């Protein structure tokens, strides 16, 4: 048997081994199914409770909210081990983050809750930050754990809505959370706990909306 023949056989054995490895992984590996996907462009609020359809610059969003929010209810879910929530919240105008001025102005908290369990409870800040003045936020950590600079984790900064819109603007986030879950139905709520008792028009001072929402169910290898 010459060297060329041996080399070809070795290549065939390696190829077969790799195929078996890939097939084995595919059989028992990770898989996911999207059970909800809505960027609200069609104006649909199906499966949402408390949804407010809001149009800003020709774009549909769910919002705006101040001391309020909405809930999504999904049932008849296939068997799964976890749920992934991919949300795009938009925080408009003068969110004050961890600031707690005597319970008058802040903290400004945004919350995700799934079946009664808190998934995220974080503050967000849109304020300018310098050596003299900076209102920090907790996100991506939960409130009370850490001080992060304003807009930490935001992937885009766009025009504000109302109060000093050119200063505070709107910070856009992509929040991705995966939580252990196996029930055939799920209820997920998104709401704020905003505090600003020193203004006449609280909605104009600070609010939030949702640009898109994706829910997936996930199975992982045993």
TORDO-398602 format. One record per residue: residue in one letter; x, y, z of N, C-alpha, C in turn. Coordinates in pm, whole numbers. Layout:
PT  type      nu      nv      nw     cau     cav     caw      cu      cv      cw
PT     a       X       Y       Z       X       Y       Z       X       Y       Z
...
END
This chain:
PT  type      nu      nv      nw     cau     cav     caw      cu      cv      cw
PT     x      86    -119       0       0       0       0      89     125       0
PT     x      72     211     -97     159     328    -105     112     440     -11
PT     x     196     543       3     169     654      97      45     731      58
PT     x      22     746     -74     -94     821    -122    -224     755     -81
PT     x    -226     619     -91    -346     544     -51    -373     558      98
PT     x    -265     552     178    -279     565     323    -333     703     359
PT     x    -283     805     290    -327     942     316    -475     959     286
PT     x    -520     902     172    -662     912     136    -751     843     238
PT     x    -707     724     285    -786     651     386    -794     730     515
PT     x    -682     793     551    -681     874     674    -777     991     662
PT     x    -781    1054     544    -872    1166     522   -1017    1122     531
PT     x   -1047    1004     475   -1184     950     480   -1225     923     624
PT     x   -1133     865     703   -1162     833     843   -1189     961     922
PT     x   -1107    1063     898   -1124    1191     968   -1258    1254     932
PT     x   -1293    1250     802   -1420    1308     755   -1539    1238     819
PT     x   -1536    1105     822   -1645    1027     883   -1657    1059    1032
PT     x   -1543    1070    1098   -1543    1100    1243   -1606    1237    1270
PT     x   -1571    1335    1187   -1627    1469    1204   -1777    1470    1180
PT     x   -1821    1396    1077   -1964    1388    1048   -2040    1325    1164
PT     x   -1984    1218    1221   -2049    1151    1335   -2057    1245    1455
PT     x   -1950    1325    1474   -1949    1419    1585   -2057    1525    1567
PT     x   -2065    1581    1446   -2166    1683    1416   -2306    1628    1431
PT     x   -2329    1507    1376   -2462    1445    1386   -2500    1418    1531
PT     x   -2402    1377    1610   -2429    1350    1750   -2468    1476    1824
PT     x   -2397    1586    1793   -2428    1714    1857   -2566    1763    1817
PT     x   -2600    1748    1689   -2729    1794    1639   -2843    1717    1702
PT     x   -2818    1590    1732   -2923    1505    1786   -2957    1542    1930
PT     x   -2853    1578    2009   -2877    1600    2151   -2846    1743    2194
PT     x   -2825    1832    2098   -2777    1965    2132   -2884    2071    2147
PT     x   -2835    2193    2148   -2917    2312    2170   -3013    2335    2054
PT     x   -3136    2373    2085   -3229    2417    1982   -3325    2520    2041
PT     x   -3376    2606    1955   -3466    2710    1999   -3579    2730    1900
PT     x   -3693    2778    1951   -3810    2804    1867   -3863    2943    1904
PT     x   -3881    3027    1804   -3937    3159    1828   -4089    3148    1841
PT     x   -4142    3194    1952   -4287    3184    1976   -4356    3321    1970
PT     x   -4276    3428    1965   -4334    3562    1949   -4227    3653    1889
PT     x   -4267    3727    1786   -4173    3819    1720   -4253    3938    1665
PT     x   -4234    4055    1725   -4315    4170    1685   -4232    4298    1694
PT     x   -4218    4367    1581   -4157    4500    1583   -4263    4609    1573
PT     x   -4390    4566    1577   -4506    4654    1586   -4528    4742    1464
PT     x   -4455    4715    1356   -4471    4795    1235   -4610    4781    1174
PT     x   -4671    4664    1194   -4805    4642    1139   -4914    4701    1228
PT     x   -4875    4743    1347   -4974    4796    1442   -5043    4688    1522
PT     x   -4994    4563    1515   -5057    4453    1588   -5015    4453    1734
PT     x   -5114    4434    1822   -5086    4420    1965   -5139    4286    2017
PT     x   -5147    4189    1927   -5195    4055    1963   -5114    3997    2078
PT     x   -5182    3937    2174   -5126    3871    2291   -5074    3969    2397
PT     x   -5093    4097    2375   -5047    4197    2470   -5165    4256    2548
PT     x   -5146    4273    2677   -5245    4336    2763   -5189    4470    2812
PT     x   -5267    4574    2800   -5221    4706    2842   -5136    4776    2739
PT     x   -5133    4722    2616   -5050    4782    2511   -5112    4911    2460
PT     x   -5029    5013    2446   -5068    5140    2385   -4989    5153    2256
PT     x   -5058    5165    2145   -4990    5179    2017   -4956    5326    1995
PT     x   -4830    5353    1977   -4780    5490    1970   -4698    5508    1843
PT     x   -4722    5617    1771   -4649    5642    1647   -4558    5762    1665
PT     x   -4430    5740    1640   -4330    5846    1655   -4243    5851    1531
PT     x   -4244    5965    1462   -4167    5982    1338   -4197    5872    1236
PT     x   -4327    5837    1226   -4370    5738    1128   -4347    5595    1169
PT     x   -4299    5572    1292   -4266    5437    1338   -4358    5398    1453
PT     x   -4420    5281    1445   -4504    5232    1553   -4419    5175    1666
PT     x   -4456    5211    1788   -4396    5157    1910   -4508    5120    2005
PT     x   -4475    5045    2109   -4568    5026    2219   -4529    5125    2328
PT     x   -4618    5215    2363   -4586    5318    2460   -4668    5444    2431
PT     x   -4643    5563    2488   -4541    5575    2592   -4602    5547    2728
PT     x   -4512    5514    2824   -4558    5483    2958   -4484    5568    3062
PT     x   -4556    5595    3170   -4500    5657    3289   -4578    5602    3407
PT     x   -4511    5527    3493   -4575    5454    3603   -4676    5352    3549
PT     x   -4638    5284    3444   -4728    5187    3382   -4648    5095    3291
PT     x   -4717    5006    3220   -4650    4915    3129   -4748    4817    3067
PT     x   -4696    4709    3011   -4782    4611    2945   -4733    4470    2976
PT     x   -4818    4373    2939   -4792    4232    2968   -4814    4149    2841
PT     x   -4731    4048    2822   -4753    3952    2714   -4789    3817    2777
PT     x   -4893    3752    2721   -4939    3622    2768   -4928    3521    2655
PT     x   -4851    3415    2676   -4835    3309    2577   -4875    3176    2639
PT     x   -4951    3095    2563   -4988    2963    2613   -4966    2858    2505
PT     x   -4993    2733    2540   -4972    2619    2450   -4828    2614    2399
PT     x   -4735    2643    2487   -4594    2639    2449   -4546    2495    2437
PT     x   -4467    2463    2334   -4406    2330    2325   -4313    2304    2443
PT     x   -4277    2178    2463   -4186    2143    2572   -4055    2221    2558
PT     x   -4004    2271    2671   -3882    2350    2668   -3820    2352    2807
PT     x   -3699    2405    2813   -3627    2415    2941   -3601    2559    2984
PT     x   -3612    2652    2890   -3586    2792    2923   -3660    2883    2826
PT     x   -3674    3008    2867   -3733    3111    2782   -3631    3224    2766
PT     x   -3618    3272    2643   -3531    3385    2615   -3617    3506    2578
PT     x   -3592    3617    2644   -3662    3743    2619   -3563    3840    2556
PT     x   -3596    3888    2436   -3512    3987    2368   -3598    4111    2347
PT     x   -3573    4213    2427   -3656    4333    2425   -3574    4454    2383
PT     x   -3643    4550    2316   -3578    4675    2276   -3652    4793    2339
PT     x   -3628    4818    2468   -3691    4933    2531   -3621    5063    2491
PT     x   -3699    5171    2489   -3647    5304    2458   -3683    5397    2574
PT     x   -3582    5457    2632   -3602    5543    2748   -3592    5689    2705
PT     x   -3705    5759    2714   -3716    5894    2661   -3691    6000    2767
PT     x   -3613    6099    2730   -3598    6222    2807   -3523    6202    2940
PT     x   -3566    6265    3048   -3476    6288    3164   -3480    6177    3270
PT     x   -3450    6054    3232   -3437    5947    3331   -3318    5979    3422
PT     x   -3338    5958    3552   -3239    6002    3651   -3162    5890    3718
PT     x   -3176    5768    3670   -3095    5658    3721   -3110    5633    3869
PT     x   -2995    5619    3939   -2994    5586    4082   -3028    5705    4171
PT     x   -3040    5823    4114   -3068    5942    4195   -3191    5921    4284
PT     x   -3176    5957    4411   -3288    5945    4505   -3292    6071    4591
PT     x   -3349    6174    4532   -3352    6304    4599   -3473    6312    4691
PT     x   -3459    6250    4806   -3565    6256    4907   -3695    6195    4863
PT     x   -3690    6097    4770   -3813    6037    4720   -3893    6128    4629
PT     x   -3829    6238    4585   -3898    6335    4499   -3863    6314    4352
PT     x   -3737    6282    4326   -3689    6272    4188   -3596    6152    4175
PT     x   -3654    6035    4144   -3576    5913    4133   -3585    5829    4260
PT     x   -3535    5705    4256   -3468    5640    4142   -3566    5607    4030
PT     x   -3514    5599    3907   -3596    5568    3790   -3568    5425    3746
PT     x   -3661    5337    3780   -3643    5192    3763   -3731    5139    3650
PT     x   -3676    5044    3576   -3752    4970    3475   -3742    4821    3508
PT     x   -3854    4750    3492   -3865    4616    3548   -3920    4516    3447
PT     x   -3861    4396    3443   -3916    4281    3371   -3951    4175    3474
PT     x   -4074    4123    3466   -4120    4021    3559   -4179    3904    3481
PT     x   -4140    3782    3514   -4193    3664    3446   -4256    3569    3547
PT     x   -4386    3549    3534   -4461    3459    3624   -4434    3490    3771
PT     x   -4431    3620    3803   -4414    3660    3942   -4271    3668    3991
PT     x   -4175    3635    3905   -4033    3642    3942   -3966    3758    3869
PT     x   -3890    3836    3942   -3821    3950    3882   -3704    3903    3796
PT     x   -3706    3943    3670   -3599    3910    3576   -3497    4024    3569
PT     x   -3547    4147    3574   -3461    4266    3574   -3530    4375    3653
PT     x   -3452    4443    3738   -3505    4556    3815   -3393    4660    3824
PT     x   -3377    4738    3717   -3261    4823    3701   -3299    4969    3679
PT     x   -3208    5058    3715   -3228    5200    3686   -3157    5236    3556
PT     x   -3210    5340    3490   -3151    5390    3366   -3140    5542    3377
PT     x   -3034    5595    3317   -3011    5739    3323   -2978    5794    3185
PT     x   -3040    5907    3153   -3014    5976    3026   -2939    6108    3048
PT     x   -2896    6135    3169   -2840    6267    3199   -2698    6283    3146
PT     x   -2661    6405    3110   -2520    6432    3075   -2432    6400    3196
PT     x   -2311    6357    3170   -2223    6313    3279   -2086    6381    3265
PT     x   -2047    6452    3370   -1914    6512    3373   -1861    6510    3517
PT     x   -1746    6571    3539   -1683    6566    3672   -1763    6640    3778
PT     x   -1850    6730    3737   -1928    6809    3832   -2066    6748    3858
PT     x   -2127    6690    3753   -2265    6643    3765   -2283    6513    3686
PT     x   -2328    6410    3752   -2353    6283    3683   -2450    6200    3766
PT     x   -2562    6162    3706   -2659    6074    3771   -2639    5934    3715
PT     x   -2581    5847    3796   -2544    5713    3752   -2666    5621    3744
PT     x   -2651    5511    3671   -2755    5408    3662   -2698    5274    3709
PT     x   -2788    5179    3737   -2741    5046    3777   -2721    4953    3658
PT     x   -2806    4966    3553   -2800    4872    3441   -2660    4869    3382
PT     x   -2608    4747    3352   -2679    4619    3339   -2701    4542    3469
PT     x   -2659    4595    3583   -2686    4530    3712   -2822    4577    3765
PT     x   -2877    4503    3860   -3000    4545    3926   -2975    4665    4017
PT     x   -3080    4738    4045   -3071    4857    4128   -3021    4822    4269
PT     x   -2931    4908    4319   -2878    4889    4452   -2745    4817    4456
PT     x   -2699    4768    4341   -2577    4689    4338   -2455    4767    4290
PT     x   -2474    4864    4201   -2359    4929    4139   -2398    5062    4077
PT     x   -2299    5149    4057   -2317    5275    3984   -2244    5265    3850
PT     x   -2319    5270    3741   -2263    5272    3607   -2291    5407    3542
PT     x   -2207    5450    3448   -2231    5577    3379   -2365    5575    3306
PT     x   -2426    5693    3287   -2552    5699    3211   -2538    5634    3074
PT     x   -2645    5565    3033   -2655    5501    2900   -2560    5383    2882
PT     x   -2506    5328    2991   -2424    5208    2981   -2506    5095    2918
PT     x   -2456    5036    2810   -2525    4926    2744   -2618    4968    2634
PT     x   -2645    5097    2620   -2731    5144    2510   -2657    5128    2378
PT     x   -2728    5087    2274   -2662    5070    2146   -2693    5184    2048
PT     x   -2784    5274    2088   -2820    5383    1999   -2877    5499    2079
PT     x   -2849    5620    2032   -2899    5741    2094   -2974    5819    1987
PT     x   -3105    5841    2008   -3186    5909    1908   -3257    6028    1972
PT     x   -3336    6099    1893   -3402    6220    1942   -3494    6190    2059
PT     x   -3501    6284    2152   -3592    6273    2264   -3735    6302    2220
PT     x   -3827    6296    2314   -3969    6314    2282   -4022    6450    2325
PT     x   -3986    6491    2447   -4058    6607    2502   -3967    6700    2581
PT     x   -3933    6665    2705   -3863    6756    2795   -3714    6766    2761
PT     x   -3670    6883    2716   -3530    6906    2680   -3478    6792    2593
PT     x   -3555    6763    2487   -3531    6646    2403   -3393    6646    2338
PT     x   -3338    6765    2313   -3207    6773    2249   -3093    6752    2348
PT     x   -3125    6755    2479   -3023    6735    2583   -3023    6590    2631
PT     x   -3139    6542    2674   -3149    6408    2732   -3164    6299    2625
PT     x   -3240    6329    2521   -3259    6238    2408   -3329    6109    2449
PT     x   -3317    6006    2362   -3374    5875    2386   -3263    5771    2376
PT     x   -3246    5690    2478   -3147    5582    2474   -3217    5451    2441
PT     x   -3162    5377    2345   -3222    5253    2296   -3134    5135    2338
PT     x   -3196    5034    2398   -3124    4918    2449   -3173    4790    2380
PT     x   -3088    4691    2377   -3127    4555    2338   -3098    4467    2460
PT     x   -3205    4430    2530   -3191    4354    2654   -3227    4209    2627
PT     x   -3135    4119    2658   -3148    3976    2628   -3134    3897    2758
PT     x   -3243    3831    2798   -3243    3754    2923   -3294    3612    2897
PT     x   -3224    3512    2949   -3266    3373    2939   -3292    3320    3079
PT     x   -3412    3263    3099   -3456    3221    3232   -3506    3077    3225
PT     x   -3472    3000    3324   -3520    2862    3332   -3673    2860    3338
PT     x   -3735    2775    3256   -3881    2772    3249   -3924    2647    3175
PT     x   -4033    2583    3219   -4080    2461    3151   -4232    2452    3141
PT     x   -4306    2547    3197   -4452    2542    3192   -4504    2568    3051
PT     x   -4628    2528    3026   -4687    2542    2893   -4738    2683    2864
PT     x   -4736    2769    2964   -4776    2908    2944   -4686    3000    3024
PT     x   -4683    3127    2985   -4598    3224    3053   -4660    3363    3044
PT     x   -4641    3440    3150   -4682    3580    3154   -4560    3665    3185
PT     x   -4531    3760    3096   -4414    3846    3113   -4462    3991    3111
PT     x   -4422    4067    3211   -4464    4207    3217   -4342    4299    3211
PT     x   -4367    4417    3152   -4265    4521    3140   -4326    4649    3197
PT     x   -4261    4709    3295   -4320    4829    3356   -4210    4916    3416
PT     x   -4246    5040    3444   -4152    5130    3509   -4198    5162    3650
PT     x   -4103    5209    3731   -4132    5260    3864   -4069    5400    3873
PT     x   -4114    5488    3785   -4057    5622    3777   -4101    5709    3894
PT     x   -4011    5795    3937   -4040    5890    4045   -3998    6029    4001
PT     x   -4092    6121    3992   -4060    6262    3967   -4178    6347    4012
PT     x   -4178    6379    4141   -4289    6451    4202   -4275    6603    4190
PT     x   -4167    6647    4127   -4139    6790    4122   -4169    6853    3986
PT     x   -4250    6784    3903   -4287    6839    3772   -4438    6826    3752
PT     x   -4494    6915    3673   -4639    6913    3648   -4677    6805    3548
PT     x   -4596    6787    3444   -4625    6690    3339   -4522    6578    3345
PT     x   -4554    6473    3420   -4458    6366    3443   -4430    6286    3315
PT     x   -4530    6267    3231   -4510    6194    3105   -4413    6269    3014
PT     x   -4420    6400    3015   -4331    6480    2933   -4188    6478    2989
PT     x   -4177    6468    3121   -4046    6469    3185   -3966    6344    3154
PT     x   -4030    6227    3160   -3963    6100    3131   -4067    5992    3103
PT     x   -4037    5908    3008   -4129    5801    2969   -4048    5692    2899
PT     x   -4116    5585    2859   -4048    5478    2785   -4144    5413    2687
PT     x   -4088    5344    2589   -4166    5268    2492   -4088    5143    2453
PT     x   -4154    5054    2379   -4090    4930    2334   -4087    4927    2181
PT     x   -3967    4910    2125   -3951    4909    1980   -3970    4774    1917
PT     x   -3935    4667    1989   -3955    4531    1938   -3948    4433    2054
PT     x   -4007    4316    2033   -4007    4213    2137   -4004    4075    2072
PT     x   -3909    3993    2115   -3894    3855    2066   -3893    3762    2188
PT     x   -3971    3655    2180   -3971    3552    2284   -3937    3419    2219
PT     x   -3840    3346    2277   -3802    3214    2227   -3811    3112    2339
PT     x   -3843    2988    2301   -3828    2878    2396   -3703    2800    2356
PT     x   -3633    2746    2457   -3502    2687    2434   -3493    2550    2501
PT     x   -3430    2457    2428   -3391    2328    2486   -3239    2319    2479
PT     x   -3179    2266    2583   -3034    2253    2590   -2997    2106    2610
PT     x   -2873    2070    2581   -2832    1929    2599   -2850    1883    2742
PT     x   -2887    1758    2757   -2902    1700    2891   -2765    1685    2958
END
